[in-house]
């Protein structure tokens, strides 16, 4: 499944900036903590606040993960 991880506003759960895109079969859950590596600096630690799975018209599954930066 194609996954997109977005930074989120903590009060409205609205998508803000795209942090990462990848393919995975892992079943993400609210509360999971991820480390997003974005270059040579320290990884960005985030906590998932919402997991959204979309079924596309062609039957593909895609996912959006909304995360709070820690």
Buried (B, 14 or more C-beta within 10 A) or exposed (E): BBBBBBBBEEEEEEBEEEBBEEEEEEEBEEEBEBEBEEEEEEEBEBEBBBBEEEEEEEEEEEBBBBBBBE
